[in-house]
Amino acid sequence: MKPFRVWLRPLGDFCRVRVDSQENARWLLVQLSESFEFKTSEPFVEDGNSTLCTFQVPYDPPLSRSGFQRILAAIPEVRLMNELA
């Protein structure tokens, strides 16, 4: 799989994850579910006028914000990007 972009936006007790393309987002969800007991708080959503897809991940013990970022950074295909404007 080719590298793809992922943006994170902290939202209090949650993190909004935005992924470049639906195929990459679905693949990432599988990878995350294999890394830890993963759950989202909202459905997987395609952004209307772009190829980006979003979902939210709750921060709860044992998953912290920094821990989640480390998990993503350890996936070779993931390119963490600065937040979208």
C-alpha positions in Angstrom: 0.0 0.0 0.0 1.2 3.5 -0.8 1.7 6.1 1.9 -1.3 8.3 2.6 -2.1 11.4 4.6 -3.8 11.5 8.0 -4.8 14.6 9.9 -5.7 14.7 13.6 -7.8 17.3 15.3 -8.1 17.0 19.1 -11.7 17.7 20.3 -11.5 17.4 24.1 -12.0 13.7 25.0 -12.1 12.8 21.3 -9.8 13.0 18.2 -11.2 13.6 14.8 -9.3 11.6 12.3 -9.3 12.7 8.6 -7.9 10.3 6.0 -7.0 10.9 2.4 -9.5 8.5 0.5 -12.2 6.1 1.6 -10.0 3.1 0.7 -7.2 4.3 3.0 -9.6 5.1 5.8 -11.1 1.7 5.7 -7.7 0.1 5.7 -6.6 2.3 8.6 -9.6 1.3 10.6 -8.7 -2.3 10.2 -5.1 -1.6 11.3 -6.3 0.3 14.3 -8.7 -2.4 15.4 -5.7 -4.8 15.4 -3.6 -2.4 17.5 -5.9 -1.9 20.4 -9.6 -2.2 21.4 -10.7 0.3 18.9 -14.1 2.0 18.7 -15.4 5.1 17.0 -18.0 7.4 18.4 -19.6 8.3 15.1 -19.9 6.6 11.7 -17.3 6.7 9.1 -18.2 9.8 6.9 -17.0 10.8 3.5 -16.5 14.6 3.1 -18.9 15.8 0.4 -16.7 17.7 -2.1 -13.4 15.9 -1.5 -11.8 12.5 -1.2 -11.3 12.9 2.5 -13.1 10.6 5.1 -13.4 11.2 8.8 -14.2 9.4 12.0 -13.7 10.1 15.7 -11.7 8.1 18.3 -12.5 8.6 22.0 -9.6 9.1 24.4 -10.2 6.8 27.3 -7.9 4.7 29.5 -5.6 3.2 28.3 -5.6 5.3 25.1 -4.3 8.8 25.5 -3.8 11.5 22.9 0.0 10.9 22.7 -0.5 7.1 22.7 -2.9 7.4 19.8 -0.4 9.5 17.8 2.4 7.0 18.5 0.2 4.2 17.2 -0.5 6.1 14.0 3.2 7.1 13.6 4.2 3.5 13.9 2.2 2.5 10.8 4.6 2.9 7.9 1.9 3.9 5.4 0.6 6.8 7.5 1.9 10.3 6.9 0.7 12.5 9.8 -0.1 16.0 8.6 -0.7 19.3 10.3 -4.4 20.1 11.0 -6.5 21.3 8.0 -7.2 25.0 8.1 
